Amino acid sequence: MINVIFICHGNICRSPMAEFLFKDMVKKKGVEDKFFIASAATSTEEIGNGVHYGTRRRLAAVDISVDGKRAVRLTKGDYAKYDYILGMEQVNVRNILRITGGDPQVKVSRLLDFSDRPRDIADPWYTGDFDTTYDDIMEGLEAFYDHLISEKLI
């Protein structure tokens, strides 16, 4: 089982988008039984709130539901639970490391660090551009999946 958690600031826009897109991707590839996939926040601002309407709308356009998802916060104990802790931007990574107390097993990175163009994924809460966020996340997820294949993990 490969345990993956996607992280952003509030767990209402980018990280749930990544969570549900990756769940859909691995299901379509017939390997969903090899994964446990989740998402969380580094802040407490949105805990308990549902997914942002912009993320809901963008995922609904590709027939993906996020019903029942509520924002949760990353915990120190999550470090032991997950094999990959993937932040959306460098600020997330810094906050992940603060919460987990470091990264001795090298589990933490940005999602787009797996791509040919490593970079941050902009927060659509501020930009309002959920389409670019979707495209960036898909680029990262495809590169991450390819990484797992190259490492012979799937």
Sequence and secondary structure as in RCSB ss.txt:
>XXXX:A:sequence
MINVIFICHGNICRSPMAEFLFKDMVKKKGVEDKFFIASAATSTEEIGNGVHYGTRRRLAAVDISVDGKRAVRLT
KGDYAKYDYILGMEQVNVRNILRITGGDPQVKVSRLLDFSDRPRDIADPWYTGDFDTTYDDIMEGLEAFYDHLIS
EKLI
>XXXX:A:secstr
 EEEEEEESSSSSHHHHHHHHHHHHHHHTT GGGEEEEEEESSSTTTT B  HHHHHHHHTTT   TT B  B  
TTHHHH SEEEESSHHHHHHHHHHHT  TT  EEEGGGGSSS      HHHH  HHHHHHHHHHHHHHHHHHHHH
TT  
